[in-house]
């Protein structure tokens, strides 16, 4: 009798969720800025410095950032009537938060892309901050605080704390997906849906032993092909 051994599933995989209009606009904009920053172009380096100064402020409050966020495709939808005034406001806030947070994340990383598409969702990225297989309680508590934020402004501030940890540990994030989730967060019933998704991605990661060269789910090494291109996932 022949016994067939099941084929083991790959240790690393990312379930790539399709992007909505907000996520696609953010992905496209960050892709351009990220390539410029990694190429050490002065315009991109300057743009990131300006974006970092806008972290934590409401969208549109800083005229210096007009034209840097990449919301032009969203304004086109708004002019066509595809987005209501309220939906456009949600989209502006989500895109602004995602792009400015990425500018902080990318700071001082001149060879590694901190925005990945496909890349880890927020929960998976936070789980990769834990050393080895053990859950780091202070990091987990920061993640929980982000999940229990009551307002978008409060959420942005708590995400900033997590992004600083990710920058320190060179853990990337899918900012297109994050932008879509920040957009959904502002809608009725949005926070519970986003929290559920973050929690699932956090629990789904299979940690590897500390010091292992293998990345867990949602990761990516610096020498991977650059999949962050503007035309990806454009609706």
N, C-alpha and C positions, 0 to 999 in steps of 0.2 A: 504494500500500500504506500502510495506517495503522499507525503505530508508537505503541504504548502505553508511556508512561513510568511506571515503577513509582512508587507513592506512597511518599514517604519516611516512615519510622517517626517518631513523635514523639520529640523530643530528651529529653523528661523523662517518665519512667514509673516506677512503683513496683509491683513484683510483690508484692501483699499476701498474705502467708501467713496462713491461718486460725489463730486463737489457740486454745490448749488451755485447760483450766480455770485453770491458774496465771496464764498471760498475760492471760486475760480478767479475772480478779480484780484484777490489778495495773493493767490498763488502766482499769478502772472506778474504782479508788481514786485513781489519779493524775489522772484526768479531773476528779474533784470537787475535789481539792486545787489543781489547776492553775487552774481557773476562779476559785476563791476567791483565789488568790495574785494573779492578773492583775487581779482586781477590788479588790485591796488590802484584803481582809477581814482583820481582826486575828487571827481564829482560824486562818485558813490560813497567814498569815505566821508565826505562832507555831508551828504544826505543822511547817512546813518547818525552822525553826530547831532544833526538837527532833530531827527526823529526821536532820539533818546531824550532830548529836552522836553518833548511833548508827552512823555509817559505820565499817565494819571490825570491828564486834563480832558475835558469833554471835546468831542470831535468838533472841529470848526472854530475852536477858541483861539488857536494859534495861527494867524495868517501866514506865518513863516513856513507852515507845513502844507499850505494849499498847493495841490498838484503833486505832492510826494506820496500820498496814500494809495493812489491807483484806483480811485472810485469812479473814473470816467465811464466805464461800461455800465455801472449802476445808474449813473445820471441819465444815460441814454435810455435805459429801461424806464426810468421815472418819467422822462419826457414823453415816452410812448404810452404812458398810462399803465405799464405793467407792474409798477410799484406804487402803492399809496403813499401819502405824505408820512404816515406813521411807519410804514415798512421801510421807507427810505431813511428815516431817522435811525431806525434799528440797524439798518445796513451800514450807515455811516459810522455809528458807534462801534459796531463789531469790527469793521475793517480797520478803523483807526487803532483800536486796542491791539488787534493782532499784529499789525505792521510795526507799531511802536515797540511792542514787547519783543518781536523778533529782532529789532535793531539793538536791543539790550543783550539778547541772547547771542547774537553774532559778534558782538564787540570782542576784539582781541583774538578771534578765531580767523586767521588769515589763510588757512589751508583746508578747513573743514566746514562743510555746509551745515548750519544749524536748522535750516528748514529743509525737510526731506519730503518728497512726494514720489512714491509712497513712503510714509514714515510713521512713527509711533503716535498714537493718540495720547492725550494728556495723562491718563491713568497708567498706560504702559511706560511712558517716559519717566513718571515719578517712581514706578516700581523698579526701574533700572538704577535709581539712585541708591537703593539699599545694597549694602555690601553682601556679597554671597547670597545664600538662600534665606538669611534672616531678615525680617522686616525691621527697619530702623524706625523706632517709635517717634522721635521728633519729626522726621520727614513725613511719616504717616499723618501726624497731627496737623502739619501744614496743609497736606492734601485735603484732609477732612474740613479744615477751616475754609478752604477755597470752595468746597462743595456746599457749605452751609451759608455762603455769602447771601445777604438779603437784597442787595442792589447791584447793578452792573458796575458802579464805581467801586464798591467794596470788593467785588469779585476781581476787578482789575488789579487792585492793590495786593490782594492775596496771591494772585497768579504771578505777580512780579517777584514775590519771595521765592516761589518755586522755580521761576525762570533763572534767577541768580544761582540756584543750586545746580540746575541743568548746565548753565554756562561753565561753572567751575568743573563739572565732571564730564564735559563735552558730550552731553546726551542731547540728540536732536529731537525735533518735534515737527509734526505736520501742521503748519500754520494755516493752510487752506482749510483743513478740517476744523481747526480751532475757531477760525473766523465764522464758519457756518454754525458752530455750536454756540458761539457768543451771540449770533443773530437769533438763533432759536431760543436762547435763554431769556430774551426780552419779551417773548410772546407768551400768551396765556398757556399755562401747562408746560412751558418750556423748561424751567429749572429741573423738575423731576426727571424729564426725559434725558437731559444732558447729564445729570448726576448718574443716572442708571448706566449710560454709555461709558462714562469715565470709570465707574466702579467695575464694570465688566472688563474693560481693558486692563485695569489694574490687577485684577484677580487672574486674568488669562495668561499673564506673563509667566514663563517657566524660568526662574532664575538659574544662573550657572554659577559654579563655584568661583569665589573671589580669585582674581588673577587669571581666570581663563581667558584665552584669546577669542573664544566664540561669543558672539553677541546673542542676546536673547531676542524674543519676538519684538519686532518693531525697531530694531537697531539698524546700524549701518556703519561700516568702516569708512575712513576718509578716502580710501582708494576705490570705492565703488563708482560705477559709471554715473555721471550726473544725469539723473532723471528729472530734475527740476527744470522743466522747459515751459515757456509761456503757453504753448498750445495744449498742454495736457489738461484734460477734464473741462475744457471750455464748452459750456452748454450750446 
